Amino acid sequence: MDPHLKNFGVVADRVVLLDAGGLTNNWNEIEKKLLIQEDEFDSPHVRLGLEMTLRDRPDISGRFDDRWRALVNPESVLSNLTASRPPVERAAPRS
């Protein structure tokens, strides 16, 4: 819910959560946040606190923003959310 780079880190090829504030698996809450974000800002790198870092590199910020939009949208997030859920274990029927 709080997509800011100060909350995440990178270890090898994995993004790791450093701050669990705002962590949720409630799809309705996630979807609402994603839809609002699509309408509210044009530059994900700015929302993530990278504006000053990338101010002189519009080529990098543009690629970053394009990739962010491709990955952080309702369809993509829902796909990853449902793929990452463990299978439901069902109790064996009693005889």
MODELLER restraints for C-alpha pairs under 7 A, 6 or more apart:
rsr = mdl.restraints
at = mdl.atoms
rsr.add(forms.Gaussian(group=physical.xy_distance, feature=features.Distance(at['CA:1:A'], at['CA:22:A']), mean=5.11, stdev=0.5))
rsr.add(forms.Gaussian(group=physical.xy_distance, feature=features.Distance(at['CA:1:A'], at['CA:23:A']), mean=6.28, stdev=0.5))
rsr.add(forms.Gaussian(group=physical.xy_distance, feature=features.Distance(at['CA:1:A'], at['CA:30:A']), mean=6.79, stdev=0.5))
rsr.add(forms.Gaussian(group=physical.xy_distance, feature=features.Distance(at['CA:1:A'], at['CA:33:A']), mean=6.94, stdev=0.5))
rsr.add(forms.Gaussian(group=physical.xy_distance, feature=features.Distance(at['CA:2:A'], at['CA:22:A']), mean=5.92, stdev=0.5))
rsr.add(forms.Gaussian(group=physical.xy_distance, feature=features.Distance(at['CA:3:A'], at['CA:48:A']), mean=6.46, stdev=0.5))
rsr.add(forms.Gaussian(group=physical.xy_distance, feature=features.Distance(at['CA:4:A'], at['CA:48:A']), mean=4.58, stdev=0.5))
rsr.add(forms.Gaussian(group=physical.xy_distance, feature=features.Distance(at['CA:4:A'], at['CA:49:A']), mean=6.76, stdev=0.5))
rsr.add(forms.Gaussian(group=physical.xy_distance, feature=features.Distance(at['CA:5:A'], at['CA:48:A']), mean=5.77, stdev=0.5))
rsr.add(forms.Gaussian(group=physical.xy_distance, feature=features.Distance(at['CA:7:A'], at['CA:17:A']), mean=6.28, stdev=0.5))
rsr.add(forms.Gaussian(group=physical.xy_distance, feature=features.Distance(at['CA:7:A'], at['CA:18:A']), mean=5.15, stdev=0.5))
rsr.add(forms.Gaussian(group=physical.xy_distance, feature=features.Distance(at['CA:7:A'], at['CA:19:A']), mean=4.89, stdev=0.5))
rsr.add(forms.Gaussian(group=physical.xy_distance, feature=features.Distance(at['CA:8:A'], at['CA:15:A']), mean=6.61, stdev=0.5))
rsr.add(forms.Gaussian(group=physical.xy_distance, feature=features.Distance(at['CA:8:A'], at['CA:16:A']), mean=5.55, stdev=0.5))
rsr.add(forms.Gaussian(group=physical.xy_distance, feature=features.Distance(at['CA:8:A'], at['CA:17:A']), mean=4.68, stdev=0.5))
rsr.add(forms.Gaussian(group=physical.xy_distance, feature=features.Distance(at['CA:8:A'], at['CA:18:A']), mean=5.04, stdev=0.5))
rsr.add(forms.Gaussian(group=physical.xy_distance, feature=features.Distance(at['CA:8:A'], at['CA:19:A']), mean=7.00, stdev=0.5))
rsr.add(forms.Gaussian(group=physical.xy_distance, feature=features.Distance(at['CA:9:A'], at['CA:15:A']), mean=5.71, stdev=0.5))
rsr.add(forms.Gaussian(group=physical.xy_distance, feature=features.Distance(at['CA:9:A'], at['CA:16:A']), mean=5.12, stdev=0.5))
rsr.add(forms.Gaussian(group=physical.xy_distance, feature=features.Distance(at['CA:9:A'], at['CA:17:A']), mean=6.46, stdev=0.5))
rsr.add(forms.Gaussian(group=physical.xy_distance, feature=features.Distance(at['CA:9:A'], at['CA:18:A']), mean=6.51, stdev=0.5))
rsr.add(forms.Gaussian(group=physical.xy_distance, feature=features.Distance(at['CA:10:A'], at['CA:16:A']), mean=5.83, stdev=0.5))
rsr.add(forms.Gaussian(group=physical.xy_distance, feature=features.Distance(at['CA:31:A'], at['CA:74:A']), mean=5.88, stdev=0.5))
rsr.add(forms.Gaussian(group=physical.xy_distance, feature=features.Distance(at['CA:34:A'], at['CA:73:A']), mean=6.19, stdev=0.5))
rsr.add(forms.Gaussian(group=physical.xy_distance, feature=features.Distance(at['CA:34:A'], at['CA:74:A']), mean=6.29, stdev=0.5))
rsr.add(forms.Gaussian(group=physical.xy_distance, feature=features.Distance(at['CA:43:A'], at['CA:65:A']), mean=6.06, stdev=0.5))
rsr.add(forms.Gaussian(group=physical.xy_distance, feature=features.Distance(at['CA:44:A'], at['CA:65:A']), mean=5.45, stdev=0.5))
rsr.add(forms.Gaussian(group=physical.xy_distance, feature=features.Distance(at['CA:44:A'], at['CA:68:A']), mean=6.87, stdev=0.5))
rsr.add(forms.Gaussian(group=physical.xy_distance, feature=features.Distance(at['CA:45:A'], at['CA:51:A']), mean=6.16, stdev=0.5))
rsr.add(forms.Gaussian(group=physical.xy_distance, feature=features.Distance(at['CA:45:A'], at['CA:61:A']), mean=6.43, stdev=0.5))
rsr.add(forms.Gaussian(group=physical.xy_distance, feature=features.Distance(at['CA:45:A'], at['CA:64:A']), mean=6.88, stdev=0.5))
rsr.add(forms.Gaussian(group=physical.xy_distance, feature=features.Distance(at['CA:45:A'], at['CA:65:A']), mean=6.13, stdev=0.5))
rsr.add(forms.Gaussian(group=physical.xy_distance, feature=features.Distance(at['CA:54:A'], at['CA:61:A']), mean=5.99, stdev=0.5))
